[in-house]
C-alpha cells in the first residue's frame, strides 16, 4: 500500500493504532487459518458471537436506541434475529451444505473419451469487505447477515462501520472480537474500520476479494463502478434500491379493500418506512371512494423520527419531488400535522400516467410514503409489471376468481421474492429465503443476502484432478472424514 | 432500439433480413415460451441438436478443417465432445439438478419468530448473448458449452459468430435451428449474428440478460467494461487469459525429468499451443543439463499452422517481446526452421528474475511457446505461487517425498482447477469439472463454463412466499409433479 492509504486510516476498536492496511493484512492471515479450520470450528466461532450478543444485549440495545431512534421492541427482535442468523448459518456451515462436494471417479468409458479422477469443492474467497446499513443496526450491520455468511464460508471480514451508529458499531465489534478471542478463532478474523475514504480504499485493496454492501442505489453504484475499475475486479454483492410494487387483482380488492389498505399502511409506515422491502407502489382498481378506507386506516398511524437527519432530509426531498409530478395527487398527508417526526404520505397516480412515464416506478421514497396506482382495466397489471425494473420483492393480492398466472410469471422475471396476499416487509431467515433481485435491486441477482444461501456468495469452486487421497481437502477424500453428503459420479450419496 | 443500431445489423442464417433487434425480440419471445417448458422438453431440444450435429458431422468437419486448419482427428473428437456435452447438460436439466428446489413450510416456532411458507427455485435469466472462441470451432463456439448451458437452463441464445470461422458458424447455426424446428422448440430460441459492432450492440441491448465470452484478456476486458457501464449491469461470464503455471517439486524432477519434459512439450504444442489451458510456465529445479531432455523431446515435435493470420501475428509478437526481456534466454527455438507454420519456442528464466518482475507470470503467448522457470530452492515454489494472478489451472508434479501441501493450498487460492502429475490441457465435461478461476482467468470465479455446473450460470433464484399450490411453479408444488429431489425444511428429500 502507498503512504497515502496509510494516512487516511482511522483506527478503531483495537488499541494498537493499526492502519487499514495492517488490518487487511491481519485479516488475510486470519483467512489463511480459517480456511484450514473445520466447519465445526467455524460453527463454534459463530455460536460464540451469538452468545456474546445475547450476553451484551442490554448495553447494545441501549446504544442502538440512542443512535438509531428505533423503538426498543423492534431492536430486541432484531437482535434475536441477528443471533439466530449466526447460529443458523453456523449450523449450515457445519453440515457442509455450502461446500457442494462433487466427485467424479476416473472413467475410461466416459462418453466423450476417458475421464480423469476429478473432484470439486467450494472454498472461501479471502478477505471480505462488508458495508453495513443504517436501518438495521444489528441484522444488516456489523455482525449482520453479510458478516455471518462470510465467516461461515471461512472468509475473514473487514467491516466498514455505518456513520449512523458509530458507537454501537464499535461496541458490537468489541463483542464480536472478544467472543472470537475466547473461542480461539484466528486473530484478526474480524475487524472494524470507519470513514468514507477508508471505505473507498477498502474496496480497492488487492487483498480484498469480495465486497458486500446494503444501501442506496447511488452509493451502491459508485462502489460498483469503483470495483469494476479495479485491475482485478472482484465479486460485488450490492443491495441497492427497490420499490417493491404490490399488485391487487380486482376480485381481491372488491372482497377486502379495507383489510388490504390496513395491511398496506402498516407495511409502509413500520420502522418509519425505512425498510428496503417497503411497498412503494400499491396497484389497485380505480376506486372513486378509495379515500374512505385510507382515512379510516390512516387515523391510527403513529409518526416516528427517522434514523438520521440525512435520511430525513432525503426523504422530504423525495416526497416534495413526487408532489411536483403533474400526474400525482395527494391521498393522505399526515406529514403537516407533526414537526420533527415523519408520518405517512400517500400519493395517487393513474396507471396510464405511469405507463407513459415508467421511470416513476423506480422512484424510491425511503421513509413512510408510498403511491397508490389506479388501473382502469386488469390488463394494465401486466403492462405495469413489464414496466418495472429489478426488485427485491413484488406482491400479488388475488382471490380465487382472479387470474394472475401471467402476472406472476412476469413478476418472476423482475423480482427475487414474490409475496402472495401478504406484505413484503419482514424477511425471514431460512433455507428457502431469497433476498436479491435483478439490478438495481442488487448487483448479483444470482445470490441472496439473507438465509442459508448467503454463505455461497463467499465461496468459489476449486477442482482437484488426479490428487492422491492425502493431498485432497477433507470434503473430497474417499474416506469422507467430515461425513458430508456428496455427489459421486452424478448421484447424491449420504454419508 | 435506435435507428443506428438497426443499420449495423448484418442478417445471417434466416432469410427474412431480420435486424439484430428483431432477432433479440424473437429470442425474448422464445425465452418466454422456453421458461414455461418442462425440463423434459428442454432435454429433447438439446438431444435434437446433438443428433443434428451427428447427422451433419462430415459437412461440418470439412468446413471446420478448411476454416480452422485444425487436424481432422482433433475436430472429430471435438465434435463428439460437443454432442456429448449437449446430451449431458440436457440430462442434467431433465433431472432438475440445477433448479435447487427448496421448501420451508410455515413454522410458528421458528427461532427468530414465526416463518411464513416460503419456497425457492432457480429460474432462467432471459436472452443470453454468447461469444464464441476461434480455437474450439465446435466445443466453445456456436453450440458449445455456453450455448448448451444457456439452453439447458431455459434461456434463449443469440450467438455472435467468431470471424475466424464464418461459414462453419453459419452452417452450424443452420443445423441447430433446423434441429430445434423439428423438435418443435420455440421459434427464435437460437439465433446467430455476426460483426464486431453487432457484438458491441448485442451486450448493450436491454433484453439481453447475461453474456458469455471466451477470448483474449483485452477483448474480454473491453466487453466487461461495456457491460459494467450499462444502465442495468448484467452478469458477464468472461473467460479471458491464463498462463496455467506448472510447479515441479524436486523429487519428482529428479525421478522423471524426461517424462515431465515430454509431457510438457506435448501439452505446449498440442493444437499448435492454441489452448486456454496450455501450460505457459514450467517451474523446475535449476538444472544445468536441462537442454538435453528438451532437445531430445523437441526433435519429435511437429509444427502447425495457426488458426488465423491474426493469431499467428499476435503469437509472433508475444514471442518477440519475450525474446527482448533481459532476463530471458532461449532454450528451444524450432521456429526458425519453418516458414508458414509455428513450432515450439521455449524460454528459460530464473525464479529470482520472475520474483523481481512477477507481472511476467501473466504473459500469455497464445501459441506453441512456453517458459521454463528455474528455481534455486524449493521455497521459491511457494513464492512464485503467491505471485501469480488468477488462473484457470495450476499444476503440481510431486513424488511421495515432496512436501507440496502448502503449495497446493496457495494454488487453490489462485486457480479454478489443480492438476496433479498430469497436464492441464484436455478438459473433461463432467459433474465435478470447474473451468474458471479468479480474474483475469475469468470475470465470474464462482462459476464454471465447462461441466454440468455451467447450467447454473444462467439461472437466478426466485422465492415464492405464501403461494397457493396451483400458482406455484411445478418444482415447488407440494405434489412434486416433476419428481425432483428437494430440500424441505432443511432436509433433502428424494421424490
Interface residues (C-beta under 8 A of the other chain):
Chain A: X35 X36 X77 X80 X81 X84 X85 X87 X88 X102 X103 X104 X110 X111 X112 X113 X115 X116 X118 X119 X120 X123 X125 X126 X209 X224 X225 X228 X232 X233 X234 X235 X389 X390 X404 X405 X408 X409 X412 X413 X415 X416 X417 X418 X419 X420 X421 X422 X428 X429 X430 X431 X432 X433 X434 X436 X438 X439 X440 X443 X444 X445 X446 X447 X448 X453 X456 X457 X459 X460 X461 X462 X463 X464 X465 X466 X467 X468 X471 X473 X485 X487 X489 X490 X492
Chain B: X35 X36 X77 X80 X81 X84 X85 X87 X88 X102 X103 X104 X110 X111 X112 X113 X115 X116 X118 X119 X120 X123 X125 X126 X209 X224 X225 X228 X232 X233 X234 X235 X389 X390 X404 X405 X408 X409 X412 X413 X415 X416 X417 X418 X419 X420 X421 X422 X428 X429 X430 X431 X432 X433 X434 X436 X438 X439 X440 X443 X444 X445 X446 X448 X453 X456 X457 X459 X460 X461 X462 X463 X464 X465 X466 X467 X468 X471 X473 X485 X487 X489 X490 X492
